[in-house]
Amino acid sequence: MSITEFVTQMLQSPMLMVSTVLTLGVVLVNGWTDAPNAIATCVSTRAIEARKAIIMAAIFNFLGVLVMTTVNASVATTIYNMVDFGNDSKAALIALCAAMAAIVIWATVAWYFGIPTSESHALIAGISGAAIAVQGDMSGLRGEEWIKVLYGIVLSTLLGFALGFVSSKLVVAVFRSRNRLKCEQFFSKGQVAGGAAMAFMHGAQDGQKFMAIFLLGAALVDGTSTGSFEGTPPIWLMVLVSLVMGFGTSIGGYRIIKSVGMDMVKLKPYQGFSADFAATLCLLFSSLTGIPVSTTHTKTTAIMGVGAARRISNVNWSIVKDLVLTWVCTFPGCGLLGFGTAKLFLAMFG
């Protein structure tokens, strides 16, 4: 689909235009609440200035969207196929608009309190709640795709923590007898590369999820949302999502960087490097297998694992408790918000 065709569809369908604007709003919110997790560690250890890190994140987010989507668009396909909005194109688009509105509300509240909530889980919960609302029962959910979400929760928490713990232990063992000053310099530079790799994988994961919503909205106009889209998303859509995400990071990223990289664990350069390495591996595996995982979960649990590898008391468990509580609440909370908003929108505009 060319950008001209998409714009023509929007002009012919006001609800698609509203859905597109709201989806861009969700991408913007993702940029200021989720993308900063990628660069939190390298900023917190002063390996790179926050302003430069944000520019770097924007560039590598785009490269992640472009390269990984071209190689493997399976995450986008999973999100696209996750719900069934039915064959009534008008009601389906209204429900999709409601889901996007619910996600913006949920994520903005989390950002206000400085809590790095998972935009991936909010997206999945929001569209699922809206699909149930428009269908009137659980037929709005496709179980085979939802199973991948459950796999993702395990990967982003248990595997993220385990890889963070193990990578930190390995780094300490390998560099134990090396010159301390040279090691500090090496890991400071390594952290910049690690932050770039994390930003790349964030784009690979989250960029695909939001592109799937754009394509789903276009398909709903014609009542043809069943099945997966052919090929890869268009280049213009990759560029649009990356630019909006990068802009979001530039205007609101520091609050999340502080919460994740500074308050939860006091990190040394080698620990930041270990956390980035662990989280990048986990995200790469998930992207190649088409499992939608939370970059927030993956990065923060990797940081917890790194902190625990040195000393359990090194982790600020009160911050961890707040994060876990937010994660636990996201699925039911944003799902119910998506359901309620869809019912409201359908009553008002249906």
N, C-alpha and C positions, 0 to 999 in steps of 0.2 A: 504494500500500500504506500503510495506516494503521499507527501505532505499536502499536495493539492487535493487529492482524493479525500484525505481525512478532513481538511478544512471544509470541503464541499458537503461532506456528511454532517459536520457540525452546523453549518448554515441551514441545512434541511431539517435538523433535529435539535431543537433548543435544549432538550434534556441531555443529549450527548455533549453539548457545549458546557452545560453546568457540571456534568460528570467530569469532563476534562479539566475544568478550572479547579474543582475540588481535589482531583487526583494530583494536580500540580501542587496544590496546597499540602497534601500528604507528603509528597516528595520533598517539599521545602522543610516541613517539620522533621522529616527523617534526616535531612541534612544538618539541622541544628541539635537534634536529640540523639541520633544514632551514629552518624558518620564520625563525630569527634572521638568515639571510643577507639577508632583505628589509630589515632595519633596521641592518645592520652598519655601513654607511657613515655614516649620520646620527648614530649613537652615537659612532663613532670620531673624527669631527670635532667632537664636543661640540655639535652643533646641537640635541640634545635628550638629556635624561638617560635612562639605560638603562631605569629602571623605567617612566617615562612612555612610552618607545618600545615597550616590551613590551605595555603596555596598548593603545597605538595599533595595534600589529600584530594583537592579538587581535580588535579591533573590525573592522579592515579585512579581515582574513582572512575573517571571517563575511560581510561585505558582498560580498567577491569570490565566495565560494561561492554566496551567494543570488542576486546580480544576474547574474553570468555564466552560472550554470547555468540560470537562468530564460530567458535570451536564447539561449544556445547550449550544449547539453550534449554536444557532439560528442566532447570528450576522454573523458568518462565512457563513451560508447558504444564508443570505440576500445579502452579497457582491458577493458571487458566482453566484447568480441568477440575479444580477443587470443589466448585459449587455449581448448582443448576438453578438459574433464575427463571426457568420456564420459558414458554413460547410467546407470552404477551410482552412484546418489545417495550411498550410504554411503561408497564408496571416494573419490568426488569430494570430499565434504566433509572426509574425513580428509586428503586431499592439500592442500586449501585451508588447513586448519589448520596443516599442516606448513610450507606456504609462508610463512604469517604468522609462525610461530615462527622460521623461518630469517631473515626480514627483521629481526625484533627483535634477534636475536643479532648479525647483521652490523652493524646501525646502532649498537647499544650499544657495540660494540668501537670503532667509528670515533669515536663521541662521547668515549669514554674518552681517546683519544689526541688529541682536539681537531681531528680532520680532518673537514671538511664533506663527507662522502660524499653521493652523490645518492640520496635516498629513492625518487625516481621510477625510477631504473635498478634499484635493489634490489628494488622492487616488481615490476617487469616481469620481471627475472631470476628472482626467487623463484617467482612463479606459473608461469613457463615451465618451470623445472626440475621443479616438482611435477607439472605436466601431462604432461610427458614420462615421468615415473616411473609415473604411474597408467595411461597409455596403452601404455607399453612401447616407444614409437617416437616419431618426429618428427611424427606425425599430431596430437599434442597442441598443435602450434603452427599458427596461421593466418597464412600468409605475407603476405597483403594488409594486415593490420594491423601486422605487424612492420616492413614497409617504412616506415611512418610513424615508427617508433622511430628508424630510421636517418636519416630526414630530420631528426628532432628533434636527434640528436647533432650534425649539421652546423649546424643553426640555433643551438643553444645554445653552440657553441664558436666557429666561424668568424664567424657573424653577430654574436654577442655581443661578441667582441673588436673586430671592425671598427666596429660602431656606437659602442662605447666610445671607440675611437681618434678617429673622425670627430667625434663630439659634443664631445669635449674640445677638439679643434682649432677647431671652430666657436665654442665659447664664448669661447676665448681671443681669436679674431679679432674677435668682435662687441664684447667688453667691454674690449679693449686700452686704449682711451683714456678709459675711465670712471674715476670716483673710486674708489680702491682700497677705502676704508673702507665706502662705500655698497655696493660690489659684494660685499664679505664678508658684510654684513648681509643682502643680497638672497639670496645663495646659501645662507646658513644657514637662512633661512626656506624657501627652495626645497627644501632637503634634507629638511625635515620632510614637505613635500608629496610629495617623491620617495619617501621611506620608506613613506608611506601608500599610494602608488600601487603600490609593489613588494609590500607586504603584500596589497593587493587582488588583484594578479595571482597571487600565491602561492596564495591561497585559490581563485581561479578555476581554476588548474591542478591543484594537489595535492588540493584538496578534492574535485574531481570524480573523481579516480583512486580515492580511498578509498571514496567513495560507491558507485562501480561494484563494488567488492569486496563491500560489504554486500549489494547487490542480487544479485550473482552467487551469494553464499552462500544467499540466500533461494530463488533459482531452482533451485539444485542439490538442494535438499530434494525437489523434485518431478521431478528429472531433466530440467529444461526450460531448460538454460543456453544453448541455441542461439538465435541471433538477438539483436536489441537490445531493450532495454526501451522501453516506450512512454512518451512525454511526458518529463517531467522528474522527478528524484528528489524525494521528499516533503520538505516544509519541516522536519519534525521531524528528519529525517536530516541536513539541512544544519546545523541548530542543534547537533546532537550532535557532528558532526565538527568544527565550528568551536570549540566549547567545549573539547573534549579537546585540540585542536591548540594553542589559546591557553594552556591550562594547562601543556602541555609546554614551550612557549616561556618561561613564567614561572619554571619550576624549573631549566632547564638551558641557557638561551640564551646566557649571557655568554661561555662558553668558545668557542663558534663565532664570536660577534661579534668577539672578540679575534683569533682566527686569521685571519678573512677581512678585517676592517676595519682592524686595527692592525698585524698582523705582515707580511702579504703586501705591502702598499703603504702608504707614509705619505701620506695623502690630505689635500688642502686642500679647503675647502668647495665650490669650483667643480668640483673633480674628483669629489667625492661626488655632486654634483648631476648631472654628466654621466653617471656610471656608472648611477645610478638611472633616468635618462631613457632611456638606451640599453637597459638590461635590460627596462624596462617595455614599450617598443616591441616588442622581440623576443617577449616573453611574450604580449602582446596578439595579435600576428599568429598565433602558434602556437595559442592558445586558439580563435580564430575559425575556424581551418582544421582543428581537431580533431587536431593533432599533439601528442602528449605529450612535453614537453621537461622537462629538469631545471632547476628554478629555481636550484639551486646552481651548475650549469654556467654558466647564463646570467649570473648576477650576478658570479661570480668572474672569468669571461673578460672581462666588461665592465670590471671593475676593472683587470684586466691591461692592457686596451686603453687605458684612461685613463692608467695609470701610464707605459706605453710611449710615449704621445703626447708626454709631457714629456721623458722621458729613459729609454732602455732600462734603464739601471742603477738607475732608480728602483724597479724591481720586484724583490722578494726572490725570486730564481729558485729558491732551495732550498725555499722554501715551495711555490712553483708545482710543483716536481718531485714533492713529496710528494702534492699534490692530484691531479696527473695520474696518478701511479702508482695512487692509490686509485680514480680513475675507471676506469682501464684494467682493474683487477682486479675491479670490482664485477660486471660481467656474468658472466664465468666463475665468479668466486668465489661470489657469491650464488646463481647458477644451480645450481652443484654442491651448495651447501649446501641449497637447496630440494629438489633431486633426492634427496640422501642422507637428508634429514629425512623426506621423503615415503615413501621406501622403508622407513625405520625405523618410522614411524607406521603404515603399512599392515601391516607384519609384526606389530606389537604390537596394533593395534585392528581390523584388517581382518577 
